[in-house]
Amino acid sequence: MANSRAFFSDLKSGKFSFKLCCMKDYEESAATVITIVDCVVNKTREKIESPTDVLKGILRPVVVGVEEISWPPRDPEAINQMEKA
């Protein structure tokens, strides 16, 4: 009971409150973290889309109806996509 009274007394006096200058630092830090997370998410999307495009290029002859798939691909664009992934 004494501890709770001391806690509420300290809370009432503002002992636990953040100073305004510190709050600005926290806001800037939060904005930086959000920016980093956004960059990671966008980079992950790029990585996922690129291999998907490569796979589509490899499987295109099967979908179109060409009986035989040449491996490695002879198409320069397909080779460039594979090197990027």
Secondary structure, DSSP 8 states (H G I E B T S, - for coil): -HHHHHHHHHHHHTTT---HHHHHHHHHHHHHHHHHHHHHHHHHHHHHHHHHHHHHHHHHHHHHT-S---SS---HHHHHHHHH-
